């Protein structure tokens, strides 16, 4: 199978562009006085490279708290309760479906 001139030239162009493209540098991130990440140059941002001293950091526990877990369990339980209250529907009876277009016409 022979490639035509236009697709072959397009393939060569895109391959060249991809090979010559360099990585895009990311903007630096700064921290505020509490050690939270913030956009540099905004109000409350510390200079680039500054970080909160280790002794001043407040560590948050890795997992969710007991109240967050209780709320999650209650939400999932409520979802399952609502699903259980749905009416049964298997679609085998014609009464399961709403009236459709053309139902009034006699079929031959």
Buried (B, 14 or more C-beta within 10 A) or exposed (E): EEEEEEEEEEEEEEEEEEEEEEEEEEEEEBBBEEBEEBEEEEEEBBEEEEEBEEEEEEEEEEEEEEEEEEEEEEEEEEEEEEEEEEEEEEEEEEEEEEEEEEEEEEEE
